[in-house]
Amino acid sequence: MFIRILNNMEEGFIALLLVGMTLLTFGEVIDRFVFNHGVLWVEELTLHVSAWLVLFGTSWALREGAHIGVDAFVKLFPNSIQRVFGVIAALLAIVYCGLLIYGSWIYLSKLVQIGIEMEDLPIPKWIAHSILVSGLLLLALRLMQLLWNILTGKEIGFRHGNEAKEVLEEQGIKFDTKQ
């Protein structure tokens, strides 16, 4: 149940960020090109909203299997070996996320100590950059879910988006990855 609530919150927040970024950009374009005026803080806010969108979108894409992967080599092996590759890849990704979380935590704590605000908005910079820790924690959670699914046999490895397969199947052509 916790995961379902987290999934819904993640999707809702991603939608909110996307709508917010779109409205900010649209408003700024109208303001600049129709009224020959601009608002300084919109660019900075849009930049930070897009960063939040990318980091939340990364965990969502991992959950949904929407990442594009280069797994042609791994697909040459039987499912049991593919599962071993998946476990190794998930473990390495979790360790990497852990290192990034640790570094982000140090960075944010320094920003809190220094007390720097954003350039155009009266918001502490550490709040705007807190996505580093929260987004990476969410990604690490998704990686741990994937690792669990691989270990329990629900998954073979990372699910990747396969655009070639989707296009061919839309045109009625059977796509076999084992050839």
C-alpha positions in Angstrom: 0.0 0.0 0.0 2.9 2.4 0.8 4.4 1.8 -2.6 1.0 2.5 -4.3 0.7 5.8 -2.4 4.3 6.6 -3.3 3.7 5.8 -7.0 0.6 8.0 -7.1 2.4 10.9 -5.3 5.3 10.6 -7.7 3.1 10.6 -10.8 1.1 13.5 -9.4 4.2 15.5 -8.6 5.7 14.9 -12.0 2.5 16.1 -13.6 2.4 19.1 -11.4 6.0 19.9 -12.3 5.4 19.5 -16.0 2.3 21.7 -16.0 4.1 24.3 -13.9 7.1 24.4 -16.1 5.0 24.6 -19.2 2.8 27.5 -17.8 5.9 29.4 -16.6 7.6 29.1 -20.0 4.4 29.9 -21.9 3.8 33.0 -19.7 7.4 34.2 -20.1 7.2 33.8 -23.9 3.9 35.8 -24.0 5.3 38.4 -21.6 8.5 38.9 -23.6 7.3 38.8 -27.2 3.8 40.3 -26.8 4.3 42.8 -24.1 8.1 43.3 -24.6 8.7 42.7 -20.9 10.2 39.8 -18.9 10.3 38.5 -15.4 13.8 37.7 -14.1 12.9 34.9 -11.7 10.9 32.8 -14.2 14.0 31.5 -16.0 15.7 30.5 -12.7 12.5 28.8 -11.4 11.9 27.0 -14.7 15.5 25.7 -14.6 15.0 24.3 -11.1 11.6 22.9 -12.0 13.1 21.1 -15.0 15.9 19.6 -12.7 13.2 18.4 -10.3 11.3 16.9 -13.2 14.4 15.1 -14.5 15.3 13.5 -11.2 11.7 12.4 -10.4 11.3 11.3 -14.0 14.3 9.1 -13.7 12.9 7.0 -10.9 9.5 6.9 -12.7 11.1 5.8 -15.9 13.0 3.0 -14.1 9.8 1.9 -12.4 7.9 1.8 -15.7 10.7 0.3 -17.8 10.8 3.4 -20.0 14.6 3.8 -19.9 16.4 2.9 -23.1 19.1 0.4 -22.4 21.9 -1.2 -24.3 21.4 -4.8 -23.5 22.1 -6.6 -26.8 25.1 -8.4 -25.2 23.2 -9.5 -22.1 20.3 -10.8 -24.3 22.7 -13.3 -25.8 22.7 -15.3 -22.6 20.1 -17.5 -21.0 17.7 -16.0 -18.5 19.6 -17.3 -15.5 22.8 -15.5 -16.6 20.7 -12.4 -17.5 19.4 -12.4 -14.0 23.0 -12.5 -12.6 23.9 -9.5 -14.8 20.7 -7.7 -13.6 21.7 -8.3 -9.9 25.2 -7.0 -10.5 23.9 -4.0 -12.4 21.3 -3.2 -9.7 23.8 -3.5 -6.9 26.3 -1.2 -8.7 23.6 1.3 -9.4 22.5 1.3 -5.7 26.1 1.8 -4.6 26.4 4.7 -7.1 23.2 6.2 -5.9 24.5 5.9 -2.3 27.6 7.8 -3.2 25.6 10.5 -4.9 23.3 10.8 -2.0 26.2 11.1 0.4 27.8 13.8 -1.7 24.5 15.6 -2.2 23.9 15.6 1.6 27.3 17.2 2.2 26.6 19.8 -0.5 23.2 20.7 0.9 24.6 20.9 4.5 27.2 23.4 3.2 24.5 25.4 1.5 22.6 25.5 4.8 25.7 26.6 6.7 26.5 29.3 4.2 22.9 30.5 3.9 23.0 31.4 0.1 19.8 32.3 -1.6 18.9 31.8 -5.2 19.9 34.6 -7.5 16.5 35.9 -8.5 14.2 34.4 -5.8 14.2 34.9 -2.0 14.4 31.2 -1.4 17.4 29.4 0.3 19.4 27.6 -2.4 19.4 24.4 -0.3 15.6 24.1 -0.6 15.8 24.4 -4.4 18.6 21.8 -4.6 17.1 19.4 -2.1 15.9 17.4 -5.1 19.3 16.0 -5.2 18.8 14.0 -2.0 15.1 13.3 -2.4 15.3 12.3 -6.1 18.3 10.1 -5.6 16.6 8.4 -2.5 13.6 7.7 -4.7 15.8 6.3 -7.4 17.6 4.1 -4.9 14.3 2.8 -3.6 13.3 2.0 -7.2 16.6 0.2 -7.7 16.1 -1.8 -4.5 12.6 -2.8 -5.7 14.1 -3.9 -9.0 16.8 -5.9 -7.2 14.1 -7.6 -5.0 12.1 -8.4 -8.1 15.2 -9.9 -9.8 16.1 -12.0 -6.7 12.5 -13.3 -6.3 12.2 -14.2 -10.0 9.6 -11.5 -11.0 12.1 -9.8 -13.3 15.1 -11.0 -15.3 16.9 -7.6 -15.1 16.3 -4.0 -16.0 13.2 -3.5 -18.2 14.2 -1.2 -21.0 12.1 0.6 -23.5 12.4 -1.0 -26.9 11.4 1.5 -29.5 12.4 -0.7 -32.5 10.2 -3.5 -31.2 7.3 -1.1 -30.6 7.5 0.5 -34.1 7.8 -2.9 -35.8 4.9 -4.4 -33.9 2.7 -1.3 -34.7 3.3 -2.1 -38.3 2.3 -5.8 -37.8 5.9 -7.1 -38.0 6.8 -9.8 -35.5 9.9 -8.8 -33.5 12.1 -11.6 -32.0 15.0 -10.5 -29.7 16.6 -14.0 -29.7 17.6 -13.9 -33.4 
